[in-house]
Amino acid sequence: MMEVTLILPQRIYGKYSEISKLSAEGLEGHFTLLPAHIDYVSVLVPGIMQINANNKELFFAVDHGTLVKIGSAVQISCRNAIEGDDIGKLSQLVEEKFKEIDDMEKKARNALLGLEYSVIRGFAKLGKE
């Protein structure tokens, strides 16, 4: 059996033991980990993560993050996580909230690039004078 620790930037969201299966989505696509699976690392994308613990299914909406499996210990670090029973509602939450955050971050990155280019142009002008 596996032990899963779900870590958010501000706190440990939860620790789950007796995990028989974990399914999530990474950059390489959907994947499933079983207790005998080799050590594994994945970059998580916003999606639904499913954990089977003691014959009970737990569902989480997770944001960008990383998953590291070493032996029977699985550590998941992500920006946001929300547990829920309704997969439909969790999927909708991922689409609305987590993707919205991505769009805002892209706009912020573009604004920062614009400022950097302005500074570089300013230094270039100083060099010509």
C-alpha angles and dihedrals in degrees: 000000000000132000116218126200117191112202128191124189092257102036149348104279095198150322119227126189135189091040113172098179140010124192125187143144124256136172088277093053135260118340140176127214123204126188093260093048116123119255109289142187126195138172106229123220125201108288148099121305120198124201124188108209123172092340090308124114118225121191127201133183103219132189128210113317148116134274122203123184117191114170108314094336119096119188119191120188118186139154096241136010131177124185119215146154099223111075091192093057092044091051090050090049091053091050095047106035108025095042089047089056089052091054092050091049091051090052091048091049091050091050090050091050089052090053092048092051090049091053092047091049089050092053090046090054091049090054092054095050 
